[in-house]
Amino acid sequence: MNQDANGQDAREAGLQDGPKGLLDGPDTILALVLIALCGLLYWVSAGFPEPGLFLGENVLPEHFPRLLLVAIGVLALLLPFEHRLEVDRWPLIRKARRAPIGASTFVTMGSLLILVGIGEWIGTILTIVIAAVGLPLLWGERRLMLIIPYAAIFTGIVTYLFSIVLSVYFEPGVFGLTLR
């Protein structure tokens, strides 16, 4: 018997007992929309200018968005089958999906848009640090002894991987923060 946090039986909540069929309808529609969007953006990225040879032979600027779009598209292919992996939790997942979108979602989107907007000015590394510290705080995490090491380690790994290993240019911003 599946019960939610309030002890209410999932069947009493009017939810189905388990997933039906091979594909989940809403997830299939979402997957198709994501794949179409990825295809459109991939097509748009084909028009990006070729960079000069001085940038090196690693992941070039015209390839990086395409790699990201292909990864998103492949993950979207898995969405319609997710319900088969979460059979025990499916009634609770369905119930949670019916809940309205909370204000914190819109605050997160707005904060990220502002951060991306000022990212070129403050620099890529500082943008990553602010996101790694700010988002957990925004979502209610108050244990700074967890947030600070997470932000430092996450920023270090992302910066090293992209800036050094993949040779992706990081905008140094007004403070001139860079690894090169």
HELIX and SHEET records of a PDB file:
HELIX    1   1 GLY A   25  SER A   45  1                                  21    
HELIX    2   2 LEU A   53  LEU A   55  5                                   3    
HELIX    3   3 PHE A   64  LEU A   78  1                                  15    
HELIX    4   4 LEU A   79  PHE A   81  5                                   3    
HELIX    5   5 GLU A   82  LEU A   85  1                                   4    
HELIX    6   6 TRP A   90  ARG A   98  1                                   9    
HELIX    7   7 ALA A  103  ILE A  122  1                                  20    
HELIX    8   8 THR A  124  LEU A  138  1                                  15    
HELIX    9   9 LEU A  144  THR A  159  1                                  16    
HELIX   10  10 TYR A  160  VAL A  165  3                                   6    
END                                                                             
